[in-house]
Amino acid sequence: MKIEQVKKHLGFLGAPATLVVIWLVLSIVAGLISKGNNFLIFRGVFWHTWQELPLYVPYPEEYFDINHYGPLFSLIIAPFALLPVWLGQVLWSVAMTVLLFCSIWRLPIPQKRIIFIYWFCAHELMTALFMNQFNVVIAAIIILAFLLIERERDHWATLLIVVGTLVKIYGIVGIAFFLFSKHKLRFILSFAGWMLLLFALPMAISSPEYIINCYTEWIGNIIEKNGENADSLYQNISIIGMAHRISGCNFSDLFIIGPGMLLTALPFLRFGQYRHIAFRLAALASVLLFVVLFSTGSESSSYIIALAGVAIWYWSAPWKRSKWDIALMVFAFVLTSLSPSDLFPKYLRDEFVRPYALKALPCAIIWIKLICEMLLCRYAKRD
């Protein structure tokens, strides 16, 4: 009887409806109790664009910090900015969660493994939601762009890639899936068309001169922010930051970014593996990991993107995972996902994890293993 009860409980925890409720509860709770500074910044992007005020200067009477999102974000956040702050924040949190949930659900992976991904990413999702971070949407955009190309809907895939690019740059990595497209000309034309349309679209609530000036200022803002990230304990949580902090050396980021881009690109030369969905899923995992591990702007809440990549890496392989792979998953969950929380020893977090950007370490190891697998393994489906 006890065994049957355990199975019943496990079945309940593995039910899709249960996960829907849990993720929605997480989003609502996060929206209600979040400090809200980031949402005030987001909200300000719409109102400042509407009033044609500078987007990349401080507004200490409204919020702390400075906006780092592109002008297109003014239209994305508009429906939430028009509501009372508390309601807009809650609905923003729910909308992001639903988008990521649906994108994961559509992955060409067996349902039981999808359920695992939801549980594996739940804590990291909560971390991102408490910060009201757009990284949740970036993870969804990258996954959905991949899925739409799989379904030969390149025009919608490129729309998402352009949105991610013009809002937070990160979305540009979706261009990697161009290699999997069966309609490459359609992809190119759609990308160019959406880029022109979405570049100009914020002009509908402001003016052409204002938006063009904002894009120019945004580029300068990103460059300036990149320089500031190097000395921040809460930014540059990446392979780059880890290398700088552990070595204590001041060297150009290009010495890491360059080899990282090359290693990410090399597996894409295995054109014969493209026909295997497992290989294409591995490429998706690689892109999700790369965009976080090789960005100086990566912060703790960025790892909802990377953790989704880790989970997809684990389940995409057409072979049985080893005990070492299981150990890496546990390592990633404990050090990457739990380290910012009170479930992790404070001393270790304050003395080692945060000063040396060790939150990136498990994902970095998994990324290297993933690249080796993509270069050396055959992804044909096995029994």
Phi, psi and omega in degrees: 000319181297319179297319179295323178294319178298314179299322180296316179295318179297322177297322178296316181292335181265003180283135179305321181299323178298316181293323177301312181297315182298313180295322178293319178298316178302317182292320180292315179298315179299319180295328183280323187254356177298147179296332170087001182299316180296321178294325177295323176296313180300314180299321180295332179300317179294308186294323179290325176293317179301321182268000180057045175263159179301136182270341190239041174233159180291148172229073187300336179283348181250319183194170175267160178074186185230147176293139178234018183257151181290163182303330180300334181299336180301325180279327180292320183273350186308312182300331182272331180288336181281347181268165170306147189305312185296320181288318178300320180294317180295313182292327175297315179297317180294316182299317179297318182296315180299318181298314180292320180301313182293323180294319179293321182299330183275358179298140179283063181227143179307147187302320181300325179284327174299317178302318178300317181300319178300313180294319183296324184266354188300315182292321179292326174300314181299320178301315180291321182292324178297337177262002182055035190278142178288351180302330177299318179290322179300316177301315180295319181299315181296316180294315181294323177299318177299313183295322180291324175292324175300327182265011177061034176250062187299328182297323178281327177298315180292329175302313180295320180298317180294318177302311179299327181286315184281349177263313186218020178066318186310325185299343182300337181295341178297343178299337179302330182285353174307325182296336180268353184289140175267359182225068189295322178295318177299319179300311183297313181293320179295318180299313180297318180296313180295323181298316179294316182294312185285333173300318185273340189303319179298344178297341180295335180248009178214246178204156180301316182298318181297313184292318178299318178295323179296318179297321177297315179294326181298318178300314178296323179297318180294317180297316179296318180296323179301320178291323180290330185298331186300326185257011182259133177290338186256003176235175178055038176275082190208180174299323180297308180297320180298316181296317180296314187285322180288318182282332184073012182259148178255102180227164183295137178299336182296336178294341177255317182296319181302303177299326179297317178294319180297314180294324178294324184281328186306314180300336180290351176281350178275070186301329181294341180273350184301331184288349181264123180300328179298320179293318180294323175294322177298322177296320176300314179299319180298317180295317179298322179285317183301315187296336178266316186290339183240033177236129177288346179273001182294132176233181184304317183288348177291342190282359168295329177291310183292320181294325174298321176296320179299314181295319178293320175305312186297318187267352182281337184293135178275009177244166181285130180290145182275172177296328178294323177295319177297318179298322178294322178296317178296317179301316180294319181294318183287307187278320182279311186276316187273340188301328179283352187261172178287352176284349181253142181304127184298320182300314180295321180295313186283329185265336185232304188297307184288312181298330184250014178054039185286352174301333181280342189301308181300319180294326178295317179296316180295321178298316179298317179296320179299315179298318178298318179297316182293331179279329191246335188266158176259131187260016175299142182297135181241159177283000000 
